[in-house]
Amino acid sequence: MPQPAARDIAPAKGKLGVLLVGLGAVSTTFIAGVENVRRGRALPIGSLTQMATIRLGQRPEKRAPKIKDFAPLAALEDLVFAAWDPIPDDAYTAAKKAGVLEPHHLEPVADFLKSITPMPAAFDQHYVKRLHGTNVKRGKTKRELADQLREDIRAFKQRAGCDRLVMVWCGSTEVFITPGPAHQSLAAFEQAMEQNDQAIAPSMLYAWAALMEGVPFANGAPNLTVDVPALEKLAEERHLPIGGKDFKTGQTMMKTVLSPAFKARMLGVAGWYSTNILGNRDGEVLDDPESFKTKEESKLGVLEYILQPEMYPELYGNVFHKVRINYYPPRGDNKEGWDNIDIFGWLGYPMQIKVDFLCRDSILAAPLVLDLALLFDLAHRAGLSGIQEWLSFYFKSPQVATGGGLYPEHDLFIQHTKLKNTLRWMMGEDQITHLGIEYYEKV
Ligand SMILES: NC(=O)c1ccc[n+]([C@@H]2O[C@H](COP(=O)([O-])OP(=O)(O)OC[C@H]3O[C@@H](n4cnc5c(N)ncnc54)[C@H](O)[C@@H]3O)[C@@H](O)[C@H]2O)c1
């Protein structure tokens, strides 16, 4: 069979600036982690781009390079960082307050972290009730704030001598917003910014500013942000990759592993009760019912799509699914996520599964930020634009194109296959279908 053609991918030359919105637990764990890895002091565990291999060709060929040696990704040495936050703490102070990393990972890179101070944020407490920030931009209209963000992006690019930029939202979860008229077209969106319309949340200002400056945008929180027609069209017009929403890290990651297993075996599900205790700032923000609602929507959608109750009413037509998040300060970033799953098998006999995941939220999220920054940059250089569905692997509530009957793909292993197949496709390698019949039959 002829080899498929590789895409034309611009080389990863020069520095890649990673613009982080929010300099809290996730961002500082990511930055400090990258610096530790660069200095040879730790391993980038949890990062597919750094640790994983990719199989190429048939199994006996034994071709399985590391992804970072296969795809032309930016090197960790070439990453530079900038952030915005309404809280003025530098990355070292913020990391100490977040309490995720221990001194042996913070002190050796303290000077580096102290050099990253947050730019004033486009912030409005209406959207994150539990935060009180002083490091904020002033402006009469949201448009003015967004224009200031554009200036920040340009100034940083020049100051740091970046060749390219990517932006990742690692800011707090905003209150729940549904798409409305202001989000339908770019003209309506820009007018709404001028009129300080409440439908335009601060995260949307960052996304708009990024796209106007030619910067790909990934959303690590469940906010609507770039998941609206106006910004999707803007991304397509400007040939920029976008994606979201909400890093898929702990409980939902497990849910998207376990539920496909039940479905694969045709085991029924009667109920799934998920509860969490966490005590970091994210937990405090999510203690506000309006921010929790945004998170709840993102966490709830998963089972519905994976189990397909409309196709299997006897098995999944009546699943009682509940998600709770409780703010419990003593635990800090070390979240505990419990799941009680009521399943049923042959002839309807009930069984139970209990999962108790004692995880570390930001330890799970930091490698995702790294992968998203590198892969969105790769997508951009490969000429991919609009929603990057192949990066659904990283998101709890993956964005998909509207219209055309597409629904999001939540199964972690389908997402994983999709990601690797997209890399193979980009690089002109055969897709791996796992058919394997050619090893047994002469076809
Ligand atoms: N850690 C995980 O496993 C995980 C998983 C999925 C999603 N998330 C999401 O990632 C985000 C970051 O999580 P975290 O634990 O770092 O939270 P955090 O509270 O430690 O950090 C968020 C930071 O964003 C800042 N912020 C809020 N509004 C802002 C604005 N308009 N502009 C700039 N900065 C702003 C806050 O001041 C804060 O410092 C949250 O939305 C969280 O829900 C985290």
The ligand as a Gaussian input file, in Angstrom:
#p B3LYP/6-31G(d) Opt

LIG

0 1
 N       -6.661000      20.388000      39.207000
 C       -7.486000      19.660000      38.528000
 O       -7.439000      18.450000      38.595000
 C       -8.473000      20.321000      37.628000
 C       -9.242000      19.512000      36.813000
 C      -10.156000      20.104000      35.948000
 C      -10.273000      21.461000      35.917000
 N       -9.551000      22.244000      36.746000
 C       -9.788000      23.662000      36.678000
 O       -8.574000      24.349000      36.493000
 C       -8.728000      25.648000      37.047000
 C       -7.522000      25.945000      37.900000
 O       -7.497000      25.113000      39.034000
 P       -6.548000      25.464000      40.256000
 O       -6.612000      24.334000      41.204000
 O       -5.239000      25.945000      39.766000
 O       -7.328000      26.698000      40.905000
 P       -6.711000      27.927000      41.725000
 O       -7.856000      28.564000      42.420000
 O       -5.535000      27.513000      42.519000
 O       -6.168000      28.875000      40.558000
 C       -7.013000      29.580000      39.708000
 C       -6.474000      30.980000      39.610000
 O       -7.239000      31.668000      38.621000
 C       -7.298000      33.012000      39.030000
 N       -8.339000      33.689000      38.282000
 C       -9.667000      33.690000      38.496000
 N      -10.294000      34.467000      37.587000
 C       -9.336000      34.964000      36.785000
 C       -9.351000      35.842000      35.677000
 N      -10.487000      36.350000      35.223000
 N       -8.182000      36.139000      35.082000
 C       -7.006000      35.605000      35.546000
 N       -6.941000      34.781000      36.586000
 C       -8.089000      34.456000      37.206000
 C       -7.496000      32.928000      40.531000
 O       -7.153000      34.117000      41.196000
 C       -6.582000      31.773000      40.894000
 O       -5.308000      32.188000      41.314000
 C      -10.040000      25.659000      37.818000
 O      -11.055000      26.247000      37.038000
 C      -10.338000      24.202000      37.972000
 O      -11.713000      23.936000      38.099000
 C       -8.629000      21.701000      37.596000

